[in-house]
Every structure is written in structure tokens, then in C-alpha cells.
Amino acid sequence: MQIKKYIEIAIKRTLKLTTCFCLCLLLIQVPNVFAHASLVKSDPPRRASLSESPSQIQLWFSEEIEAAYASVVVLDSNDNNVTNYEPQAAEGDLKSIILALPELGPGGYKVQFRVLSVDGHVVESSYGFRIKNTH
């Protein structure tokens, strides 16, 4: 009779431990399910005040992106697109894209981007930087 009771207690404890273990695994995986690519770094950085024109814009994301579907435009203070180049994948880095720029004059600029992460989610945002008048 006591052996049966010990077996029941052991089974209950095993079930409780297994349930707790499974719940912990689920909680660990939940952030990965909700994570999408986000901008983690840019060059020039957000709100940068530069003394000369950058030769390119480079954006780094938290996840791999589909560079073929990326859109990056740089607008001047009148909302005119200042480049006709298309963004390119950064060599050796599936989380980064580069947009070549022409020589830019002093003033404020806005970088607008829209990318597709490999998990199928679209990320879009913008940020600004300025080039100081050095005269």
C-alpha cells in the first residue's frame, strides 16, 4: 500500500517538474516569436551634425533582411530625393544595406527606409541628420 502511495507522489512530482520545465521553455521562446528586425545602428547616426557630406548611408538591423526588397531614400529640407541610387546589400553582412550618395550641400536631410526582414515582416522608419555650413 505504501509503495503505491510513493509511486503516486513520484508521478505527481515528475508531472509538476515536467510542466514547469515546459512552461519555462515556452517563456524563453516567446520573445523570439515577437522579435522583428529593427534598426540598431546607422551611419551617419540619427541627429548627427556633420562637417562634410557622407559618401553613403549604411543601416544595420537586428535580423537578416532581404536587400533586394529594401528601399532607402534621402530627402533634403524640401522633401526632394537627393539620390537615384538603389540600396545594396553590404558585402559579408546580411543585416546591413548601403546607399551611395552624391556630394550633399549644407542643410538638413531625412533618411527614409523600408526593409523586409527574412521573417517576412516589413520595417519602416526615418531619421534625420544635417551637414553644417563650414563657411
KEPATOR-735025 format. One record per residue: residue in three letters; x, y, z of N, C-alpha, C in turn. Coordinates in steps of 0.1 Angstrom, whole numbers, padded with zeros to 4 digits, always signed. Layout:
! KEPATOR-735025
ALAXYZXYZXYZ;...
***
This chain:
! KEPATOR-735025
MET+0008-0012+0000+0000+0000+0000+0009+0013+0000;GLN+0019+0013+0008+0028+0024+0009+0036+0026-0004;ILE+0039+0015-0010+0047+0016-0023+0038+0023-0033;LYS+0025+0020-0034+0016+0026-0043+0015+0041-0041;LYS+0015+0045-0028+0014+0059-0024+0027+0066-0028;TYR+0039+0060-0026+0051+0066-0031+0052+0068-0046;ILE+0047+0058-0053+0047+0059-0068+0038+0070-0072;GLU+0026+0072-0066+0017+0083-0069+0024+0096-0067;ILE+0031+0098-0056+0038+0110-0052+0049+0113-0062;ALA+0056+0102-0066+0067+0104-0076+0062+0108-0089;ILE+0051+0102-0093+0044+0106-0106+0040+0120-0106;LYS+0033+0124-0095+0028+0138-0094+0040+0148-0095;ARG+0051+0145-0087+0063+0154-0087+0069+0155-0101;THR+0070+0143-0108+0075+0143-0122+0067+0151-0131;LEU+0054+0150-0130+0044+0158-0138+0046+0173-0136;LYS+0047+0176-0123+0049+0191-0119+0062+0196-0125;LEU+0073+0188-0123+0086+0193-0128+0085+0194-0144;THR+0079+0184-0150+0078+0184-0165+0070+0196-0169;THR+0059+0199-0163+0051+0211-0166+0059+0224-0164;CYS+0066+0225-0153+0074+0237-0151+0084+0239-0161;PHE+0091+0228-0165+0101+0228-0175+0096+0233-0188;CYS+0084+0227-0192+0078+0231-0205+0074+0246-0205;LEU+0068+0251-0194+0065+0265-0193+0077+0274-0194;CYS+0088+0270-0188+0100+0278-0189+0105+0278-0203;LEU+0104+0267-0210+0109+0267-0224+0100+0276-0232;LEU+0087+0276-0230+0078+0285-0237+0081+0300-0234;LEU+0083+0303-0222+0086+0317-0219+0099+0322-0225;ILE+0109+0313-0226+0122+0316-0233+0119+0319-0248;GLN+0110+0311-0254+0108+0312-0268+0099+0324-0272;VAL+0091+0328-0263+0081+0339-0266+0087+0352-0272;PRO+0098+0357-0266+0104+0369-0272+0109+0367-0286;ASN+0114+0355-0289+0118+0352-0303+0107+0353-0313;VAL+0095+0349-0309+0083+0349-0317+0079+0363-0321;PHE+0080+0372-0311+0076+0386-0313+0087+0395-0318;ALA+0099+0390-0319+0110+0398-0324+0110+0400-0339;HIS+0111+0413-0343+0112+0416-0358+0125+0424-0359;ALA+0129+0425-0372+0141+0433-0375+0138+0448-0370;SER+0148+0454-0364+0148+0468-0361+0161+0474-0363;LEU+0161+0487-0366+0173+0494-0369+0182+0495-0356;VAL+0194+0490-0356+0202+0490-0344+0214+0500-0346;LYS+0217+0504-0358+0228+0514-0360+0227+0520-0374;SER+0231+0532-0375+0232+0539-0388+0244+0548-0389;ASP+0249+0549-0401+0260+0558-0404+0257+0566-0416;PRO+0255+0579-0415+0256+0587-0403+0245+0584-0393;PRO+0248+0586-0380+0238+0583-0370+0227+0593-0370;ARG+0216+0589-0363+0205+0598-0361+0209+0611-0355;ARG+0203+0622-0359+0206+0635-0354+0220+0640-0355;ALA+0228+0633-0364+0242+0637-0365+0243+0651-0371;SER+0254+0658-0367+0257+0671-0373+0271+0670-0379;LEU+0271+0669-0392+0284+0665-0399+0290+0678-0405;SER+0303+0678-0406+0311+0689-0411+0313+0687-0426;GLU+0311+0675-0432+0312+0672-0446+0302+0662-0450;SER+0300+0661-0463+0290+0652-0469+0294+0637-0467;PRO+0285+0629-0462+0289+0615-0462+0288+0609-0476;SER+0296+0599-0479+0296+0593-0492+0286+0582-0494;GLN+0280+0578-0482+0270+0567-0482+0262+0567-0469;ILE+0251+0561-0470+0243+0558-0458+0244+0543-0456;GLN+0247+0539-0444+0247+0524-0441+0238+0522-0429;LEU+0229+0512-0430+0219+0508-0420+0222+0494-0416;TRP+0222+0492-0402+0223+0478-0397+0211+0475-0389;PHE+0206+0462-0391+0194+0458-0385+0197+0446-0375;SER+0187+0443-0367+0189+0433-0357+0187+0419-0363;GLU+0182+0418-0374+0180+0405-0381+0184+0406-0396;GLU+0185+0395-0402+0188+0395-0417+0177+0401-0424;ILE+0180+0408-0435+0170+0415-0443+0171+0410-0457;GLU+0160+0412-0465+0160+0409-0479+0164+0422-0486;ALA+0177+0423-0489+0182+0435-0495+0176+0439-0509;ALA+0172+0429-0516+0166+0431-0529+0152+0438-0528;TYR+0146+0438-0516+0133+0445-0514+0135+0457-0506;ALA+0147+0462-0503+0149+0473-0495+0147+0486-0503;SER+0142+0496-0496+0140+0510-0501+0147+0520-0492;VAL+0156+0528-0497+0162+0538-0488+0162+0551-0497;VAL+0157+0562-0492+0158+0574-0499+0163+0585-0489;VAL+0170+0595-0494+0175+0606-0486+0168+0618-0492;LEU+0161+0625-0484+0154+0637-0488+0160+0650-0482;ASP+0160+0661-0490+0165+0673-0485+0154+0681-0477;SER+0157+0693-0473+0147+0700-0465+0135+0704-0472;ASN+0135+0703-0486+0123+0705-0494+0116+0692-0498;ASP+0120+0681-0492+0115+0667-0494+0118+0663-0509;ASN+0129+0667-0514+0134+0662-0527+0143+0651-0525;ASN+0142+0640-0533+0151+0629-0532+0164+0634-0538;VAL+0175+0631-0530+0188+0636-0535+0197+0626-0542;THR+0192+0614-0543+0199+0603-0550+0190+0595-0558;ASN+0196+0589-0569+0188+0580-0577+0194+0566-0576;TYR+0203+0564-0567+0209+0551-0565+0200+0542-0557;GLU+0202+0529-0559+0194+0519-0552+0202+0513-0540;PRO+0196+0510-0529+0204+0504-0518+0210+0490-0522;GLN+0221+0487-0517+0228+0475-0520+0231+0467-0507;ALA+0231+0454-0507+0235+0446-0496+0249+0449-0492;ALA+0252+0450-0480+0266+0452-0475+0273+0439-0477;GLU+0285+0439-0483+0292+0427-0485+0296+0420-0472;GLY+0292+0407-0471+0295+0399-0460+0286+0402-0448;ASP+0276+0410-0449+0267+0413-0437+0253+0413-0442;LEU+0245+0402-0439+0232+0401-0443+0222+0409-0435;LYS+0227+0416-0425+0219+0425-0417+0221+0440-0420;SER+0227+0443-0431+0231+0457-0434+0229+0460-0449;ILE+0225+0473-0452+0224+0478-0465+0231+0491-0466;ILE+0235+0494-0478+0243+0507-0481+0236+0514-0493;LEU+0235+0527-0491+0230+0536-0502+0241+0546-0505;ALA+0246+0546-0517+0256+0556-0521+0250+0569-0523;LEU+0258+0580-0520+0252+0593-0520+0261+0602-0529;PRO+0255+0612-0536+0263+0622-0543+0268+0632-0532;GLU+0276+0641-0536+0280+0652-0527+0268+0660-0523;LEU+0266+0661-0510+0255+0669-0504+0260+0682-0499;GLY+0251+0692-0501+0255+0706-0495+0250+0707-0481;PRO+0253+0718-0475+0248+0721-0461+0233+0721-0460;GLY+0228+0716-0449+0214+0716-0447+0209+0703-0440;GLY+0196+0702-0438+0190+0691-0431+0186+0680-0441;TYR+0187+0668-0437+0184+0656-0446+0176+0646-0438;LYS+0167+0639-0444+0160+0628-0438+0162+0615-0445;VAL+0166+0605-0438+0167+0592-0444+0155+0584-0441;GLN+0148+0579-0452+0136+0571-0450+0139+0557-0455;PHE+0136+0547-0447+0139+0533-0452+0127+0524-0450;ARG+0127+0514-0458+0116+0503-0457+0123+0491-0461;VAL+0124+0481-0452+0130+0468-0455+0121+0457-0451;LEU+0124+0445-0457+0117+0433-0454+0127+0424-0447;SER+0123+0420-0435+0132+0411-0428+0129+0396-0433;VAL+0139+0388-0431+0137+0374-0436+0126+0367-0430;ASP+0121+0371-0419+0109+0365-0413+0096+0370-0419;GLY+0097+0379-0429+0085+0384-0436+0079+0396-0431;HIS+0085+0403-0421+0079+0415-0416+0086+0427-0422;VAL+0077+0437-0425+0082+0450-0430+0086+0459-0419;VAL+0097+0466-0420+0102+0476-0411+0104+0489-0418;GLU+0098+0499-0413+0100+0512-0420+0100+0523-0409;SER+0109+0533-0412+0111+0544-0403+0119+0555-0410;SER+0123+0565-0403+0131+0576-0408+0139+0582-0397;TYR+0149+0589-0401+0157+0597-0391+0164+0608-0399;GLY+0168+0618-0391+0174+0629-0398+0189+0631-0394;PHE+0196+0639-0402+0210+0643-0399+0211+0657-0407;ARG+0222+0664-0403+0224+0676-0410+0239+0678-0413;ILE+0241+0686-0423+0255+0689-0427+0257+0704-0424;LYS+0267+0707-0416+0269+0721-0412+0275+0729-0423;ASN+0271+0742-0423+0277+0751-0432+0291+0755-0427;THR+0302+0752-0434+0315+0754-0429+0321+0767-0433;HIS+0313+0776-0439+0318+0789-0443+0318+0799-0432;
***
